[in-house]
Amino acid sequence: MRHLFLAALAALPVVAGQSTAAQAWGERAHAVIDRAAIEAIPDDGPIFLRKQIDFIAGSASLPDSWRGNSENFSKIEEDPNHGWFKEQFAFLRPIPRSRYEFVLALHKQYDRIKGTDPETAGRTNIRWTGTLPYAAIEAYDRLVVCMRAVRAAQNEGRDSTFPEQHCAFQVIRLGHYIGDGSQPLHDSIHSDGWRGDNPQNYTRDRSIHGRFESGFVDAIALSTGDIAGRIGAPGHRSGDMFDAILAFLDEAAGKLDSVYTLEKRSGFADPADKEVRALVYERTAAGASMLRDMLCRAWEESAAVPAAVDPSPLDPANPRYNPETGSAPD
């Protein structure tokens, strides 16, 4: 079994100029998370997505394809959406409710410390902090909009095929970011080997990322059956969704030491290792549960009349208007 595992790891794809560690959960885990989430939707949820389950699961890794070095406009915009390296912005509380306010806050911090701490300043930027929660909440908002269109078509007796397809595409995006966020190595500066002070003598080998989320996951042939019973009943029926996403990412980041501790005793080299399996099952189930909850919550929100916002978020008269961004945050 060990030689099969090593062969699978050696076969992992490498993008030119980029290690496998830079990639997200492998294709298998992303597909399992998306499929398990849709299968767990209750009958009062957006069950029309069941018709799209093969398309969604089969396209679960699509956002990673937008990160190629040869498509640099796309790469620059997309790369940060896959990480949330929280140690880099520990200075920032609360987290801004605007992607652009977050960008500006990072740049102001960069300006403050570039003379006194150039090493930290060199990573105080969008690429090395990440924008994952913003990508997730933006996809969620788009999902509410297209679900509203599905409801309208259904209520009026019209064909809802196109809005359902629009929703499926947004689920692909949302599912990918939530799947990434469930993986602890996406929620820390230690994403590709331990950085800085290292009292526990954790590995600094960049390959830890790929060995955990792709090599091991493929070796155990992760399936929806492994995690379906771990997803639980729907939650997040109320409360602020952006705050829920941040809490979800914090929870995942809390599992970081577990990943490194298991790697330290060479746990990833044995597909039969029960503790590593348990961590993979728990984290992928957490991703599927959060995605299922967001799909159901978006469906509920789509039934309500859109809230009137007056003045507009783009109107300087709005009390939350920020002239630096030209808009008011949510």
LUMMAR-681573 format. One record per residue (C-alpha): z, y, x; residue in three letters. Coordinates in steps of 0.05 Angstrom, whole numbers. Layout:
<up Z, north Y, east X, resn Ala>
...
***
This chain:
<up 0, north 0, east 0, resn Met>
<up 17, north 48, east 57, resn Arg>
<up -52, north 42, east 88, resn His>
<up -84, north 57, east 20, resn Leu>
<up -40, north 119, east 14, resn Phe>
<up -60, north 144, east 83, resn Leu>
<up -133, north 132, east 67, resn Ala>
<up -127, north 172, east 3, resn Ala>
<up -94, north 228, east 41, resn Leu>
<up -148, north 228, east 94, resn Ala>
<up -200, north 233, east 39, resn Ala>
<up -172, north 298, east 10, resn Leu>
<up -227, north 351, east 9, resn Pro>
<up -224, north 408, east 59, resn Val>
<up -256, north 475, east 42, resn Val>
<up -289, north 507, east 102, resn Ala>
<up -239, north 550, east 139, resn Gly>
<up -182, north 527, east 95, resn Gln>
<up -132, north 470, east 97, resn Ser>
<up -119, north 424, east 39, resn Thr>
<up -49, north 455, east 36, resn Ala>
<up -79, north 518, east 7, resn Ala>
<up -100, north 482, east -56, resn Gln>
<up -60, north 472, east -120, resn Ala>
<up -34, north 409, east -152, resn Trp>
<up -91, north 360, east -141, resn Gly>
<up -142, north 347, east -196, resn Glu>
<up -103, north 288, east -222, resn Arg>
<up -38, north 325, east -234, resn Ala>
<up -72, north 385, east -266, resn His>
<up -111, north 340, east -313, resn Ala>
<up -48, north 300, east -331, resn Val>
<up -8, north 364, east -345, resn Ile>
<up -62, north 392, east -391, resn Asp>
<up -74, north 327, east -427, resn Arg>
<up 0, north 312, east -437, resn Ala>
<up 12, north 383, east -463, resn Ala>
<up -43, north 377, east -516, resn Ile>
<up -22, north 307, east -536, resn Glu>
<up 49, north 335, east -547, resn Ala>
<up 26, north 390, east -595, resn Ile>
<up 60, north 377, east -663, resn Pro>
<up 19, north 374, east -727, resn Asp>
<up 37, north 446, east -745, resn Asp>
<up 10, north 471, east -679, resn Gly>
<up -61, north 485, east -654, resn Pro>
<up -85, north 415, east -666, resn Ile>
<up -158, north 437, east -661, resn Phe>
<up -147, north 433, east -586, resn Leu>
<up -145, north 358, east -591, resn Arg>
<up -220, north 359, east -601, resn Lys>
<up -227, north 395, east -534, resn Gln>
<up -178, north 352, east -495, resn Ile>
<up -229, north 318, east -451, resn Asp>
<up -263, north 384, east -434, resn Phe>
<up -197, north 418, east -419, resn Ile>
<up -168, north 361, east -377, resn Ala>
<up -235, north 350, east -341, resn Gly>
<up -238, north 424, east -324, resn Ser>
<up -164, north 432, east -306, resn Ala>
<up -179, north 449, east -233, resn Ser>
<up -235, north 499, east -248, resn Leu>
<up -195, north 561, east -227, resn Pro>
<up -189, north 532, east -156, resn Asp>
<up -265, north 533, east -151, resn Ser>
<up -264, north 609, east -158, resn Trp>
<up -228, north 615, east -91, resn Arg>
<up -283, north 597, east -43, resn Gly>
<up -293, north 639, east 20, resn Asn>
<up -367, north 647, east 4, resn Ser>
<up -350, north 682, east -62, resn Glu>
<up -303, north 734, east -34, resn Asn>
<up -301, north 782, east -93, resn Phe>
<up -277, north 724, east -136, resn Ser>
<up -231, north 697, east -81, resn Lys>
<up -195, north 764, east -71, resn Ile>
<up -181, north 770, east -145, resn Glu>
<up -164, north 697, east -157, resn Glu>
<up -125, north 673, east -97, resn Asp>
<up -59, north 710, east -113, resn Pro>
<up -60, north 682, east -184, resn Asn>
<up -39, north 614, east -157, resn His>
<up 27, north 633, east -123, resn Gly>
<up 92, north 670, east -133, resn Trp>
<up 125, north 675, east -65, resn Phe>
<up 189, north 706, east -91, resn Lys>
<up 226, north 718, east -25, resn Glu>
<up 173, north 770, east -8, resn Gln>
<up 193, north 815, east -66, resn Phe>
<up 268, north 803, east -70, resn Ala>
<up 274, north 878, east -64, resn Phe>
<up 240, north 888, east -131, resn Leu>
<up 284, north 885, east -193, resn Arg>
<up 266, north 881, east -248, resn Pro>
<up 197, north 851, east -241, resn Ile>
<up 147, north 901, east -270, resn Pro>
<up 114, north 883, east -335, resn Arg>
<up 47, north 907, east -309, resn Ser>
<up 4, north 874, east -256, resn Arg>
<up -15, north 942, east -229, resn Tyr>
<up 56, north 968, east -226, resn Glu>
<up 72, north 906, east -186, resn Phe>
<up 15, north 920, east -138, resn Val>
<up 37, north 992, east -128, resn Leu>
<up 110, north 972, east -117, resn Ala>
<up 88, north 924, east -62, resn Leu>
<up 47, north 977, east -28, resn His>
<up 104, north 1027, east -30, resn Lys>
<up 150, north 975, east 2, resn Gln>
<up 97, north 961, east 55, resn Tyr>
<up 95, north 1035, east 72, resn Asp>
<up 171, north 1038, east 76, resn Arg>
<up 178, north 980, east 125, resn Ile>
<up 114, north 978, east 165, resn Lys>
<up 145, north 1017, east 222, resn Gly>
<up 212, north 981, east 224, resn Thr>
<up 193, north 910, east 204, resn Asp>
<up 119, north 901, east 216, resn Pro>
<up 123, north 825, east 209, resn Glu>
<up 151, north 828, east 139, resn Thr>
<up 105, north 886, east 122, resn Ala>
<up 45, north 844, east 142, resn Gly>
<up 60, north 796, east 85, resn Arg>
<up 83, north 849, east 35, resn Thr>
<up 17, north 849, east -2, resn Asn>
<up -15, north 816, east -61, resn Ile>
<up -42, north 755, east -24, resn Arg>
<up 26, north 737, east 5, resn Trp>
<up 68, north 751, east -56, resn Thr>
<up 24, north 724, east -111, resn Gly>
<up 10, north 746, east -183, resn Thr>
<up 18, north 680, east -220, resn Leu>
<up 61, north 704, east -278, resn Pro>
<up 12, north 760, east -292, resn Tyr>
<up -47, north 712, east -292, resn Ala>
<up -9, north 667, east -340, resn Ala>
<up 12, north 721, east -389, resn Ile>
<up -58, north 751, east -388, resn Glu>
<up -89, north 683, east -405, resn Ala>
<up -36, north 675, east -459, resn Tyr>
<up -54, north 742, east -491, resn Asp>
<up -127, north 722, east -491, resn Arg>
<up -108, north 656, east -523, resn Leu>
<up -72, north 692, east -580, resn Val>
<up -135, north 733, east -592, resn Val>
<up -182, north 674, east -595, resn Cys>
<up -133, north 634, east -638, resn Met>
<up -133, north 692, east -686, resn Arg>
<up -209, north 684, east -690, resn Ala>
<up -201, north 609, east -703, resn Val>
<up -154, north 624, east -761, resn Arg>
<up -201, north 676, east -790, resn Ala>
<up -260, north 628, east -788, resn Ala>
<up -219, north 573, east -820, resn Gln>
<up -191, north 619, east -874, resn Asn>
<up -260, north 645, east -891, resn Glu>
<up -293, north 577, east -891, resn Gly>
<up -337, north 593, east -831, resn Arg>
<up -353, north 549, east -772, resn Asp>
<up -297, north 556, east -721, resn Ser>
<up -332, north 519, east -664, resn Thr>
<up -345, north 579, east -619, resn Phe>
<up -275, north 610, east -623, resn Pro>
<up -246, north 540, east -612, resn Glu>
<up -288, north 535, east -549, resn Gln>
<up -264, north 604, east -527, resn His>
<up -193, north 580, east -536, resn Cys>
<up -206, north 517, east -495, resn Ala>
<up -230, north 559, east -437, resn Phe>
<up -166, north 601, east -439, resn Gln>
<up -125, north 538, east -442, resn Val>
<up -159, north 515, east -377, resn Ile>
<up -138, north 580, east -344, resn Arg>
<up -68, north 582, east -372, resn Leu>
<up -57, north 508, east -359, resn Gly>
<up -77, north 515, east -286, resn His>
<up -29, north 573, east -272, resn Tyr>
<up 29, north 540, east -309, resn Ile>
<up 14, north 475, east -273, resn Gly>
<up 15, north 511, east -206, resn Asp>
<up 80, north 546, east -224, resn Gly>
<up 114, north 480, east -239, resn Ser>
<up 102, north 458, east -167, resn Gln>
<up 159, north 486, east -124, resn Pro>
<up 114, north 498, east -64, resn Leu>
<up 77, north 550, east -105, resn His>
<up 140, north 590, east -116, resn Asp>
<up 162, north 605, east -45, resn Ser>
<up 140, north 633, east 22, resn Ile>
<up 153, north 562, east 46, resn His>
<up 91, north 538, east 9, resn Ser>
<up 57, north 508, east 70, resn Asp>
<up 113, north 489, east 118, resn Gly>
<up 180, north 523, east 129, resn Trp>
<up 177, north 595, east 153, resn Arg>
<up 229, north 634, east 193, resn Gly>
<up 301, north 610, east 203, resn Asp>
<up 305, north 535, east 193, resn Asn>
<up 377, north 510, east 195, resn Pro>
<up 358, north 445, east 159, resn Gln>
<up 302, north 432, east 209, resn Asn>
<up 251, north 424, east 153, resn Tyr>
<up 179, north 411, east 172, resn Thr>
<up 134, north 468, east 191, resn Arg>
<up 73, north 424, east 182, resn Asp>
<up 25, north 458, east 134, resn Arg>
<up 2, north 391, east 108, resn Ser>
<up 66, north 382, east 68, resn Ile>
<up 33, north 417, east 9, resn His>
<up -25, north 369, east 3, resn Gly>
<up 16, north 307, east 22, resn Arg>
<up 63, north 320, east -36, resn Phe>
<up 20, north 344, east -93, resn Glu>
<up -45, north 308, east -79, resn Ser>
<up -34, north 250, east -31, resn Gly>
<up 28, north 223, east -64, resn Phe>
<up 5, north 239, east -135, resn Val>
<up -60, north 202, east -124, resn Asp>
<up -26, north 144, east -91, resn Ala>
<up 19, north 132, east -151, resn Ile>
<up -39, north 143, east -199, resn Ala>
<up 0, north 193, east -241, resn Leu>
<up -17, north 187, east -315, resn Ser>
<up 2, north 220, east -380, resn Thr>
<up 42, north 157, east -397, resn Gly>
<up 88, north 171, east -338, resn Asp>
<up 110, north 238, east -366, resn Ile>
<up 97, north 237, east -442, resn Ala>
<up 168, north 215, east -457, resn Gly>
<up 197, north 269, east -413, resn Arg>
<up 166, north 329, east -447, resn Ile>
<up 215, north 336, east -505, resn Gly>
<up 212, north 377, east -569, resn Ala>
<up 176, north 444, east -572, resn Pro>
<up 214, north 505, east -549, resn Gly>
<up 204, north 579, east -534, resn His>
<up 195, north 593, east -608, resn Arg>
<up 225, north 662, east -598, resn Ser>
<up 242, north 710, east -542, resn Gly>
<up 199, north 747, east -493, resn Asp>
<up 143, north 703, east -464, resn Met>
<up 136, north 741, east -398, resn Phe>
<up 211, north 732, east -386, resn Asp>
<up 203, north 658, east -403, resn Ala>
<up 148, north 651, east -352, resn Ile>
<up 191, north 684, east -298, resn Leu>
<up 249, north 638, east -315, resn Ala>
<up 203, north 578, east -312, resn Phe>
<up 180, north 598, east -242, resn Leu>
<up 252, north 609, east -220, resn Asp>
<up 270, north 540, east -243, resn Glu>
<up 213, north 509, east -204, resn Ala>
<up 232, north 548, east -142, resn Ala>
<up 301, north 518, east -147, resn Gly>
<up 270, north 450, east -132, resn Lys>
<up 243, north 472, east -64, resn Leu>
<up 298, north 442, east -22, resn Asp>
<up 287, north 375, east -58, resn Ser>
<up 215, north 374, east -36, resn Val>
<up 232, north 389, east 37, resn Tyr>
<up 292, north 341, east 38, resn Thr>
<up 249, north 284, east 12, resn Leu>
<up 194, north 300, east 62, resn Glu>
<up 245, north 300, east 118, resn Lys>
<up 261, north 227, east 107, resn Arg>
<up 186, north 211, east 102, resn Ser>
<up 190, north 200, east 28, resn Gly>
<up 118, north 220, east 16, resn Phe>
<up 93, north 162, east 59, resn Ala>
<up 117, north 110, east 9, resn Asp>
<up 85, north 110, east -60, resn Pro>
<up 141, north 65, east -85, resn Ala>
<up 195, north 118, east -67, resn Asp>
<up 233, north 127, east -132, resn Lys>
<up 262, north 195, east -115, resn Glu>
<up 195, north 226, east -99, resn Val>
<up 165, north 195, east -161, resn Arg>
<up 222, north 223, east -202, resn Ala>
<up 210, north 293, east -174, resn Leu>
<up 135, north 289, east -189, resn Val>
<up 148, north 264, east -259, resn Tyr>
<up 200, north 318, east -273, resn Glu>
<up 158, north 374, east -246, resn Arg>
<up 93, north 354, east -281, resn Thr>
<up 131, north 342, east -346, resn Ala>
<up 161, north 411, east -339, resn Ala>
<up 91, north 440, east -332, resn Gly>
<up 65, north 402, east -392, resn Ala>
<up 125, north 422, east -434, resn Ser>
<up 118, north 496, east -417, resn Met>
<up 43, north 494, east -430, resn Leu>
<up 53, north 458, east -497, resn Arg>
<up 105, north 510, east -517, resn Asp>
<up 60, north 568, east -499, resn Met>
<up 2, north 538, east -538, resn Leu>
<up 46, north 530, east -599, resn Cys>
<up 77, north 599, east -592, resn Arg>
<up 7, north 630, east -585, resn Ala>
<up -15, north 595, east -648, resn Trp>
<up 46, north 622, east -686, resn Glu>
<up 33, north 692, east -660, resn Glu>
<up -40, north 688, east -680, resn Ser>
<up -18, north 682, east -753, resn Ala>
<up 14, north 751, east -753, resn Ala>
<up -22, north 816, east -763, resn Val>
<up -29, north 849, east -694, resn Pro>
<up 26, north 899, east -683, resn Ala>
<up 5, north 972, east -687, resn Ala>
<up 17, north 1009, east -621, resn Val>
<up 17, north 1084, east -630, resn Asp>
<up 7, north 1121, east -585, resn Pro>
<up -41, north 1074, east -550, resn Ser>
<up -19, north 1045, east -483, resn Pro>
<up -73, north 1087, east -452, resn Leu>
<up -48, north 1152, east -483, resn Asp>
<up -5, north 1195, east -438, resn Pro>
<up 37, north 1211, east -500, resn Ala>
<up 62, north 1139, east -500, resn Asn>
<up 135, north 1143, east -475, resn Pro>
<up 123, north 1084, east -428, resn Arg>
<up 59, north 1113, east -399, resn Tyr>
<up 55, north 1109, east -324, resn Asn>
<up 7, north 1160, east -293, resn Pro>
<up 1, north 1117, east -230, resn Glu>
<up -33, north 1061, east -269, resn Thr>
<up -61, north 1101, east -327, resn Gly>
<up -27, north 1055, east -378, resn Ser>
<up 39, north 1037, east -410, resn Ala>
<up 66, north 967, east -394, resn Pro>
<up 81, north 918, east -449, resn Asp>
***
